[in-house]
């Protein structure tokens, strides 16, 4: 077995059966389908994302009909974490898994310890042995993440032995996100909730929802009702479209929050606004509403930046959205505003950012905001690629040096709507083909020249839906690449290795199958 020893100070110690080893696989980078298969991975070696440290040691715990989840001290939020974990574990196991208060006895024990060292706000310690499994964290979010790791150690088919040992873990980046575009093709809240569950089990903690674009407006706004009623009635290809009510949006936000996923809503502006322009003639400079749009061309629309009515519109829309959104961020787009002159764009973004600030939120915008005047603390989301002009990348680096955190979403790495290969259907290829290995094999900490890791808030994998119209299409394009996103955001840099990751990814196959996820079986991944 080829073993690579890696270190991260004294913290990264990945051990299996008492011997310090990395998760790196025996299957080398030049392996091909049909080569002799490496030995099966032990349970702690299969964990994804790779934990900071893991050690298999001693006998395990018999997970079965007598297992109880114990919440320790009475705490409403911890009990909610326990109830959700029980629900998740019951699915494949069919076990009763009662949840009780108190720490005494065997079973699965949830423990909050504000003084726990080395785990941060989202990390945890998992300890497994014959007397039970103890999950320790400083916060309920950490306990939730510990529970998701435990799910990977429990046999897929249900009752069985959870191996003995320990996992000590915490995330590399604070922001680990995925985006779904419901504007090009409309999707109901239930499908997005399904995605939240799929993401949260791999420790993705942010869902960015692209709510508006040229092809559709997807959220009801009381002060501008035609946005959803009329502007929501179209989509790419001429379908019926649709929109969410405010109650449906609240339902999604609450559902995600229970899984420690923060929702970041996006109202794109000043471009990508044809659905709004078609709904209200007064938002157009000539006072004439265009027809609704069902194509895929970009860059042709713009709010009328010279009209005060435009800013009343922005204030009311963002105000209602802020009231619905308990999270920290409002995303205001700012990309591909080709029909807005540069000076007008800068002036518009000044005012739009000020509105976000008035409602107590932090601005997030696509990286084109760097060409204007980013507000203090504004977060820039970079979606460039290898062929992006150096001057544009330098502008983003300058913004980072000025104190603006970056979310990295390089289109030729993390855009989930890019084809895996030329024959992939659906998908696009304007940023190039993005096979699973390419999507994973880069380091966010040193990706952009002049941008130190300390300036990187995190990573996000967007899924644009120009060609995505069904759940099957969605899942095929997102999986398994979104699992690579999860590891890039969570795992220490020293653990990032394709040979190791591809084997651990392959080992997730039975779990994806059990959950009915239609994923792309990349030919260079040794699927279980």
N, C-alpha and C positions, 0 to 999 in steps of 0.2 A: 504494500500500500504506500503510495506516494504521500508524504506528510509534509506540509509546510508549517513551520512554526512562526507565529505572528504575535506581536505584542502591542499593547497600547498602554504605555507606562507600566504600571503594575496591575492595571485593571482588567485587561483582556486575557482571561485564562479560560479557554474552552477545553474542558477535560471530559473524557469518556472512559468509564470504568477505571478511574483513578490515574490515567495516563494523559498528560497534557498534550492535546492535539488540536489542530484547527478543524473546521468543518470541510476543509478542502478535500475533494474527492479523488479517488484513484483514477477516474476516467480523465485523461489529459485533454488539453485544449485541442489536440489533433485527432481525438477519437472520432470514430464514424459509426453510424448505426450498423449493427451487426458485429462490432467488436465484442470480445468477451466482456460480459457484464461484470461490474465490480460487485463486491459483497454488499448485501443489503445494509442500509443505514440503520443504526440503533435509534431508538426514539428521540433521545436528546440531540442527535445529529440531524434529525429531520426538521427541527424547528425553523419556522419562517415567519417573520424576519429573524435573522441570526441574532441570538441574544448576546449581551455583553460577556457573560460567563455562564457556563453550564458544566455540571459534573454529575455523571451517573455513578451512584455509589450505594451499595447495600441492597437489601430486599425491598420490593415495592409494596404498593398498597392495593388491596383487593377492592376494586370498584364494582359494587353490585347492589343487590336489593336492599341491604342494610345501610347504605351510605346516606349520611345526613349532612346538610350544609349548615354550618354554625356561624352566626354573624358576630359573635363576641358580645361586646357591650351593646345595649339597645341604641340603635342609630337608624333613622328612617332611610337615609341614603344608602348606607351599607346594606341594609336589608333589601333595598331595591336591587342593588348589585347582585346579592345572593339569589333573589327570585329570578332575575334574568339569566344568571348562570345556570340555575336549575332548569329553566325552560330550554336553554340551549343544549344542555346535556341530556335532557329527557328525550329530545327529538330522535337521535339515533339509538339511544339505549332502551327507551321504554320504561326506565326505572322511576320509582315514585319521587325520590330525592326531596324529602321534606326540608323546609328551611326553618330553623329554630334560632332563637336568641340564646346567648350564652356560649362560653368558650370550652366548657368541659366535655370530654368524650372524644371518640374518634370521629372520622369523617373528613369533610373538607371545611377547614377553619379559615374564616376571613378575619384579618387582624389589622387594625389601624394603629400605627405607631409614628407619631409626628416626629420622633427623634431618629427614625431609621436612617442610617447613613448610606450614601452612595446611590440612592435611587431617585432623587429629585421628586418633582411633582407628579410624574407619570410612570415612574419606574416601580419595581417591586422585587420581592424575594419570594421564590417558590421553593418549599421544602417538602419532599415526599419520602415516606417511609411506611413500615408496616402499621403504625398506629394512626396513620392518616396523612393528610396533605394540608400544610399551612401556607396561606397566601398572606404576605405582609406588605403593606405600603403606607406611605405617608398620607395619601389621599384616596378617596373612593375611585377616582380615575385610575390610579395605579392598581387598585384591586381589580377593577374591570379588565385592565390589560393582562394582569396575572391570570385571570379566568380564561382569557382567550388563549394564552399559552397552554393552560391545563387542557383545554379542548383538544389541542394537538397531541397531547400525551395520552388521552383516553382512547382506547381502541375505537376505530370507526364504527364497528358493528355493535358497540354497546358495552355490556359488562366485560370485565377483564382486569388485567393488572396494569396499574400506572407505575412505571419504573421508579425505583428509589433514586434520590439524588437531589440536587439543588440547581436553581436558576437564579442568577442575580442580573438585573436588567434595567436599563433606562434608555430613552431615545437620544439619538444624535441631534436631531433638529426638532424644534418646537412645532413647526407647521408641516403636516404630512397630509396632502390634499388630493382630491380628485374633483374634476368638474364635469357636470353634465349639461349639455345644451338642450333645453326643451323648446327653444324658439324655432329652429329649422324644422324639426318634427316634434310634435307635441307628445308628451308621455304623462300618464296619470300619476298621482302621488304614490299609489301603491307600488308602482314599478321603481320609483326613486327610493322608497323605503326598503325595498328588497336590496337595492344597491348599497344602502347604508349598512345593512346587516353584513353584506359581503365584504365591505371595506373595513368595518370595525373589527372583524375577527382577525384582521392582519394589522391592527393598530394604526390604521389611517384615521386621523382625527378631525378632518375638515372636509366639508362638502360645499363646493362652489357651484351655485346654480345660475346658469345663464338664462335669464328670464325673458329677455326681449331682443329682437333683432329685426331686420328688414321683413322677414317672412311671418312674424307673429309676435304678439304681446300676450304673455301667459299668466299675468297676475291681475286680479281685480283691484282697481283703484277707485275708491268711492268718489273722489273729487273729479275724476276724469273717466266716467263709466264706459265710454265708447272704446277706450283702449283695449279692454278685454272683450267687450261685446261685439265689436266690429273688427278691431285689429287682431283679435285672437282667432278669427274665423278663417285663417288660411295657414298654409305651410308649404314647404318645398313639394313640388309636384302637383299642387292643386287639391290636396286633401282637406278635410274639414277643420283641421286645427283643433283648438280648444284652449281652455284656460283653467287655472286654479282659483277657487274662491279664497278669501282671506282665511276662512276656517281651515281649509285644506292645507294652506301654507303653514298656519300655526301648528296643525297636526304633524306635519313633517318636521318642523323645527323641534317640537317637543319629543318626537320619536327619536330624532338624531341625538338630542341632548341626553336622553336616557342611556345612550350608547357612547357618550363622551365624544360626539362628533358635532362640531360647530358649523352651522350653516352660514355661508357667505353669499348673499344674493347680489346679482349683477343686473343693473340697468345700463345698457351700453349707450354711450353718447360721446360727442355730438353726431357721429356717424352711426351706421347700422340702425337707423331709426325710421325706415319706411313704414312700418306698421303703425307707429305713432302719427306720422305725417298723413297717412291715409285716413286715420281716425278723426283728426282735427285739422281742418284747413288753416286755422289761425296759427298753427305752428310752422307753416310754410311762409317764406318771404313774399311770395306772390299771392298768398291767400287762397291758393287752389290746392285741394287735396289730390295727391296722385292715386292711382289704382293700387289695390293690394298687390303684393309681389310674391311669386311662387318659384322664382329661379334661385340661382346660387351665386350670381355675380356679387362682388363686394365693392365698397368704396364710393357708391354713387349718391348716397343719401346724406342729408345733414339737417339738423335743426337750424332754425333761423337765428343765428347768434346775435343779430342786431336788434331783435325784438325783446322788449321787457316781458312780454307775455311768455316767452320761452323760459325765463328764469322763475316766473310764478309757477309754471308747469313743473320745473325741476324741483322747486321747493316743496310743492304739495306731494309729488310722487315720492320723493326721497323721505319726506316727513312721515308719510303713511308707512313706507317700507321700514323705516327706523323703528317705528312704534311696534311693528310686527316682529322685529328681529332683536332678540336679546344679546346676540353676539357682538363682538367688537368692531366688525368691519362692514363697510358698504363698498361694493365694487362698482366703479362708474365707467368701466370700459376704456374709451379713449383711443382705440386702435383703428387703423385703416380709415381715418377721417380724410380721405383724399379730396372730397368736395369742399372742405373747409380750409380757407387760406391759413397759413401758419400763424400769422398775427391774431386772426380771429380765434383759431384753435386755442392759443395760449390764454387769451382773454376769457374765453368760455370756460376753460378748465380751472382758471382762477376762481371763478364764481361758483362753479359746480363743487369744487373742493371745499369752499367756504360753507356751502349748504351742509355738506356732510359733517363738517366740524360743529356747526350749530346744533346738530342733532346728537352730538356726543359720540360720534363714531369716527373710526380711523379710515382714511381713504385707502382703497386698493385700486390700482389701474394698470392696464397693460403698459409695457415698457416705453411706449411712445410718449408717455407723460414726461419722460426725461428730456424731450425736445422742447418742453414748455417750462413751467415753474412749479415743480412738485411742492405741495404744502408741507410744512414741518411734520415729520413723522410719517408721511405718505409711503405706502408700500408699493413697489413696482414689481410687476409680474413679467418676467422675460420669456418671450416665446420665439426668439430667433433661432437660427440654426447655423450649421457650418458655413453656409454661403452668405450669411448676413454681413453687410459691409462693416469693415473695421471701425469706421467712424461712428456707426450706430452703436456698436458694442462699447466703444470708448465712452459714449455719452451715458450709457447705463452704468459703466464702471465709475464715472465721475459722480453720478447720483448716489451710488453706494458709498463712495468716499465722503460725500456730504451728509451721510447719516441715514439714507433711505434703505430700509431692509429690502432684500430681494427674495421673491419666490421664483424658483427656476422651473420653467416648463418648456425646455427646448423642443421645437416642433419635430426635429429629426431624431428625438429620443423618447419624448413623453407624450406626443400627440397620439392618442389611442385610435383616432380615425385614419391614421396612415396605414396603408396596406402592409401586411407582413411580407408578402412577395407579390410579384406582378399579377399572379392569377387570383389573388384574394378578392373575394366579393363579399361584402361591400368594401368601401374605403376609397381614399384618395391617395395621391402620391406626389403632390407638389413639393413636399419637403423631402422626398425620397422614400424608399422602402425602409420600414423599421421592423426588422425581425426581432425576436425576443432577446437574442443576445445583444444586439446593438442598443436596445432600449435599456438594458441593465448595465452595460459595461462602460460606465463613466463615473466620475467622482464629482459630486456637486460642490465639494469644498474647494476644488481648484479648476472648475469648469471655465469661468470667464476670466480672462487676463485682467489683472489689476483688482480683482474682487476677492478679498480674503474670506475664509470660511465664516468668520465672525459676522460678516455682512449678510450672510445667507440665512433668511428666516426659515426656509425649507423648500420643499419640492411639491409640484402638483402635476397630475396627469389629466389633461383635458380630453373630453370625448365630444367632438363636434358632430352634429347629426345631419349634415346635408345628405348623406347616403345611408343613414341609420334610421330605419322606420319600424323595427320590431325589437322585442326583447331578445330574440335569438341573435339578431345582428349586433345589438348592444353588447351582449355578453361575449360573443365571439371576438369582437375587437378589443374589449377591455381585458379579457382573461386569456392568457396568464400575465400580460404585460403589467397590469396594475399591481400584481404581487411584487414585481421588481421595483416599482415605485415605492411600495411599502418598505422594502428592505433598504433602499437608498435613503429613505427618510429616517428610519429607526436605527439601523445597525451601525456599529463603529466602522470607520473607514477601513481599518485593518481586516475586517471580516469580509469585505467585498471582493469576491473572486468567482469568476464564471464557472469554473470546474466544480467548485463546491455548491454554488447556487443552483446550477442546472440539476444536480442530483436531488437537492432538497426540494426544488420546484417539482421535479418528477414525482417525488413522494407525496405531493399534495393532490395528485390525480384522483385517488379514491375519495378524498374529502370533497373535491369539486364535483365528482360524479354523484356522490351521495346527496349533495345539495341541488342537483339538477342544473348545474351551471354548464352552459354550452361553450366550451373553451377551445381555443386553437391548439392542436397538438403539434407543437413545434418539433420538426424532425430531429433537431440536435439536442433535445431534452429526453433523458431516459425515463419515460413515464412508467409509473408503477402499474 
